[in-house]
């Protein structure tokens, strides 16, 4: 009986495929180990001409948004919140604190506010929806 060849075509192809994958694995490992180059720095953006600058805070020198800028209150709104200038966000917080403290929310529909004498002067009506409140209050801010 004659000896069969030790290498069949399938085995030979598998051996060459194994050699190829180990070679690509070595190359990939070398690429990972190579030092990375720093990314190029971005160019500074050109300043926009004639842009309106927001007000700066005195303490930190940072700019403030329009919502954080203190505004003067009308006499009607000052009767509810006090005389000092407040930003819009603080005005809304103060109004809700006043409404909850005096129990002015409608018990059946919590979105409605039943105004007392001070709030009637601000709102101009006896009952206001909470979404209309900020619109009506904005008339009292300067």
Secondary structure per residue as TSV (DSSP state, phi and psi in degrees):
chain	resnum	aa	ss	phi	psi
A	1	X	-	360.0	140.1
A	2	X	-	-89.8	147.5
A	3	X	-	-73.8	141.1
A	4	X	-	-80.8	150.5
A	5	X	-	-62.0	140.2
A	6	X	S	-74.4	-29.4
A	7	X	-	-108.4	119.6
A	8	X	-	-91.2	160.4
A	9	X	H	-59.0	-34.2
A	10	X	H	-66.9	-41.5
A	11	X	H	-66.7	-39.3
A	12	X	H	-64.6	-40.7
A	13	X	H	-66.5	-38.7
A	14	X	H	-65.3	-38.2
A	15	X	H	-66.3	-42.2
A	16	X	H	-67.9	-34.3
A	17	X	H	-66.2	-38.4
A	18	X	H	-65.1	-42.1
A	19	X	H	-61.9	-40.3
A	20	X	H	-66.6	-40.9
A	21	X	H	-70.3	-35.0
A	22	X	H	-69.0	-33.9
A	23	X	H	-66.9	-43.3
A	24	X	H	-68.3	-32.0
A	25	X	H	-66.3	-39.3
A	26	X	H	-65.2	-40.1
A	27	X	H	-65.9	-43.5
A	28	X	H	-63.1	-38.8
A	29	X	H	-65.8	-39.6
A	30	X	H	-66.3	-37.4
A	31	X	H	-66.5	-40.1
A	32	X	H	-65.7	-36.1
A	33	X	H	-76.2	-19.0
A	34	X	S	-66.7	142.2
A	35	X	-	-66.0	142.7
A	36	X	-	-85.7	144.5
A	37	X	-	-83.0	147.1
A	38	X	-	-70.1	144.1
A	39	X	-	-70.1	144.7
A	40	X	-	-64.9	142.6
A	41	X	-	-73.6	141.6
A	42	X	-	-77.4	145.5
A	43	X	-	-74.2	146.2
A	44	X	-	-67.9	139.4
A	45	X	-	-73.5	142.9
A	46	X	-	-72.0	138.9
A	47	X	-	-66.3	143.9
A	48	X	-	-79.4	134.3
A	49	X	T	-79.7	143.4
A	50	X	T	57.7	35.6
A	51	X	-	-84.8	140.1
A	52	X	-	-78.0	123.2
A	53	X	-	-87.9	134.6
A	54	X	-	-74.9	164.2
A	55	X	-	-66.3	149.9
A	56	X	B	-104.3	145.5
A	57	X	-	-80.0	148.1
A	58	X	T	-75.3	-33.6
A	59	X	T	-70.3	-51.8
A	60	X	T	-110.5	-10.3
A	61	X	-	77.4	12.1
A	62	X	-	-88.0	154.2
A	63	X	B	-81.2	150.2
A	64	X	-	-112.3	150.4
A	65	X	-	-79.7	171.1
A	66	X	T	-65.2	-30.5
A	67	X	T	-73.1	-27.6
A	68	X	T	-91.9	-5.5
A	69	X	S	-76.1	126.2
A	70	X	-	-64.8	137.5
A	71	X	B	-122.9	151.0
A	72	X	-	-73.8	141.7
A	73	X	B	-100.2	148.4
A	74	X	-	-71.4	163.6
A	75	X	H	-59.2	-36.0
A	76	X	H	-65.7	-43.7
A	77	X	H	-74.3	-30.5
A	78	X	H	-65.4	-28.7
A	79	X	H	-65.7	-26.4
A	80	X	H	-91.8	-43.7
A	81	X	H	-107.5	-12.6
A	82	X	-	108.2	173.8
A	83	X	S	-90.9	-15.1
A	84	X	S	-79.0	151.1
A	85	X	-	-64.9	139.3
A	86	X	B	-132.8	149.2
A	87	X	-	-71.9	162.7
A	88	X	H	-57.1	-39.3
A	89	X	H	-63.2	-40.9
A	90	X	H	-71.6	-31.4
A	91	X	H	-62.8	-45.5
A	92	X	H	-64.5	-43.2
A	93	X	H	-62.1	-42.8
A	94	X	H	-65.2	-39.6
A	95	X	H	-63.8	-43.5
A	96	X	H	-66.4	-35.0
A	97	X	H	-64.1	-42.2
A	98	X	H	-64.3	-43.5
A	99	X	H	-63.0	-44.6
A	100	X	H	-71.9	-36.0
A	101	X	H	-63.9	-38.7
A	102	X	T	-96.1	3.0
A	103	X	T	61.9	48.0
A	104	X	-	-95.0	-2.1
A	105	X	B	-75.2	140.9
A	106	X	-	-66.1	125.3
A	107	X	S	-65.0	-30.2
A	108	X	S	-80.7	-43.8
A	109	X	-	-124.4	99.4
A	110	X	T	-65.0	-13.6
A	111	X	T	-77.3	-16.7
A	112	X	E	-94.8	144.0
A	113	X	E	-117.5	123.1
A	114	X	E	-91.3	109.3
A	115	X	-	-75.7	139.3
A	116	X	-	-87.3	-169.3
A	117	X	H	-61.6	-41.9
A	118	X	H	-66.5	-42.2
A	119	X	H	-75.0	-26.6
A	120	X	H	-62.7	-35.7
A	121	X	H	-66.4	-32.5
A	122	X	H	-80.1	-49.4
A	123	X	H	-79.5	-33.4
A	124	X	S	82.9	7.5
A	125	X	S	-152.6	157.7
A	126	X	S	-75.5	-26.1
A	127	X	E	-137.3	136.5
A	128	X	E	-135.8	140.9
A	129	X	E	-76.0	144.7
A	130	X	H	-62.6	-24.4
A	131	X	H	-78.5	-23.3
A	132	X	H	-83.2	-19.8
A	133	X	H	-57.1	-48.4
A	134	X	H	-65.2	-33.4
A	135	X	H	-65.4	-43.4
A	136	X	H	-71.0	-33.9
A	137	X	H	-73.6	-31.6
A	138	X	H	-60.7	-24.0
A	139	X	T	-69.2	-19.7
A	140	X	T	-98.6	8.7
A	141	X	B	-110.7	136.3
A	142	X	-	-117.7	360.0
